Amino acid sequence: MEDKYNNTGGLWKRKARETDEPGKQYPDYDGRMTVDGKMKKVSAWVNSNKENENQPDINFRISEPQAKQWQSK
Protein backbone atom coordinates (compact mmCIF):
# COMPACT_ATOMS: atom_id res chain seq x y z
CA MET A 1 0.00 0.00 0.00
CA GLU A 2 1.32 3.42 -0.94
CA ASP A 3 1.90 5.95 1.85
CA LYS A 4 -0.42 8.92 1.22
CA TYR A 5 2.14 11.28 2.80
CA ASN A 6 5.07 10.19 0.62
CA ASN A 7 6.71 13.13 -1.21
CA THR A 8 4.85 15.66 0.95
CA GLY A 9 5.82 17.86 3.87
CA GLY A 10 5.01 20.87 6.00
CA LEU A 11 6.70 24.04 7.26
CA TRP A 12 6.11 25.96 10.46
CA LYS A 13 7.19 29.48 11.41
CA ARG A 14 10.36 29.15 13.47
CA LYS A 15 10.40 30.80 16.90
CA ALA A 16 13.59 32.20 18.40
CA ARG A 17 15.30 29.85 20.86
CA GLU A 18 17.42 30.54 23.93
CA THR A 19 20.29 28.67 22.27
CA ASP A 20 20.30 30.96 19.18
CA GLU A 21 23.61 32.74 18.70
CA PRO A 22 23.43 36.55 18.30
CA GLY A 23 24.15 37.71 14.75
CA LYS A 24 23.66 34.26 13.22
CA GLN A 25 20.93 33.88 10.61
CA TYR A 26 18.38 31.16 11.26
CA PRO A 27 15.66 29.89 8.91
CA ASP A 28 12.30 31.65 8.94
CA TYR A 29 10.55 28.27 8.66
CA ASP A 30 11.41 24.72 9.76
CA GLY A 31 9.67 21.51 8.93
CA ARG A 32 9.97 18.03 7.59
CA MET A 33 8.99 16.07 4.55
CA THR A 34 8.95 12.49 3.36
CA VAL A 35 10.83 11.79 0.12
CA ASP A 36 10.66 8.26 -1.28
CA GLY A 37 9.66 6.99 2.16
CA LYS A 38 12.53 8.71 4.03
CA MET A 39 12.08 11.57 6.49
CA LYS A 40 13.99 14.77 5.61
CA LYS A 41 14.42 18.08 7.43
CA VAL A 42 13.41 21.26 5.56
CA SER A 43 14.56 24.80 6.37
CA ALA A 44 13.36 27.89 4.48
CA TRP A 45 14.39 31.54 4.40
CA VAL A 46 12.15 34.32 3.09
CA ASN A 47 14.09 36.74 0.89
CA SER A 48 12.80 40.11 2.10
CA ASN A 49 15.77 42.10 0.75
CA LYS A 50 15.54 41.32 -2.95
CA GLU A 51 17.98 43.39 -4.96
CA ASN A 52 16.63 42.30 -8.36
CA GLU A 53 13.72 40.37 -9.82
CA ASN A 54 15.89 37.32 -10.62
CA GLN A 55 16.33 36.45 -6.94
CA PRO A 56 13.97 33.85 -5.50
CA ASP A 57 11.29 34.83 -2.97
CA ILE A 58 12.09 31.81 -0.78
CA ASN A 59 15.28 29.76 -0.46
CA PHE A 60 15.19 26.31 1.12
CA ARG A 61 17.42 23.43 2.11
CA ILE A 62 16.57 19.75 2.47
CA SER A 63 18.83 17.73 4.76
CA GLU A 64 18.98 14.54 6.78
CA PRO A 65 17.26 14.97 10.16
CA GLN A 66 19.37 14.87 13.30
CA ALA A 67 18.73 11.71 15.31
CA LYS A 68 17.58 13.44 18.50
CA GLN A 69 15.40 15.96 16.67
CA TRP A 70 12.86 13.49 15.26
CA GLN A 71 12.75 10.88 18.02
CA SER A 72 9.27 9.91 19.19
CA LYS A 73 8.42 10.81 22.77
C-alpha positions in Angstrom: 0.0 0.0 0.0 1.3 3.4 -0.9 1.9 6.0 1.9 -0.4 8.9 1.2 2.1 11.3 2.8 5.1 10.2 0.6 6.7 13.1 -1.2 4.8 15.7 1.0 5.8 17.9 3.9 5.0 20.9 6.0 6.7 24.0 7.3 6.1 26.0 10.5 7.2 29.5 11.4 10.4 29.2 13.5 10.4 30.8 16.9 13.6 32.2 18.4 15.3 29.9 20.9 17.4 30.5 23.9 20.3 28.7 22.3 20.3 31.0 19.2 23.6 32.7 18.7 23.4 36.6 18.3 24.1 37.7 14.8 23.7 34.3 13.2 20.9 33.9 10.6 18.4 31.2 11.3 15.7 29.9 8.9 12.3 31.7 8.9 10.6 28.3 8.7 11.4 24.7 9.8 9.7 21.5 8.9 10.0 18.0 7.6 9.0 16.1 4.6 8.9 12.5 3.4 10.8 11.8 0.1 10.7 8.3 -1.3 9.7 7.0 2.2 12.5 8.7 4.0 12.1 11.6 6.5 14.0 14.8 5.6 14.4 18.1 7.4 13.4 21.3 5.6 14.6 24.8 6.4 13.4 27.9 4.5 14.4 31.5 4.4 12.1 34.3 3.1 14.1 36.7 0.9 12.8 40.1 2.1 15.8 42.1 0.7 15.5 41.3 -3.0 18.0 43.4 -5.0 16.6 42.3 -8.4 13.7 40.4 -9.8 15.9 37.3 -10.6 16.3 36.5 -6.9 14.0 33.8 -5.5 11.3 34.8 -3.0 12.1 31.8 -0.8 15.3 29.8 -0.5 15.2 26.3 1.1 17.4 23.4 2.1 16.6 19.7 2.5 18.8 17.7 4.8 19.0 14.5 6.8 17.3 15.0 10.2 19.4 14.9 13.3 18.7 11.7 15.3 17.6 13.4 18.5 15.4 16.0 16.7 12.9 13.5 15.3 12.7 10.9 18.0 9.3 9.9 19.2 8.4 10.8 22.8 
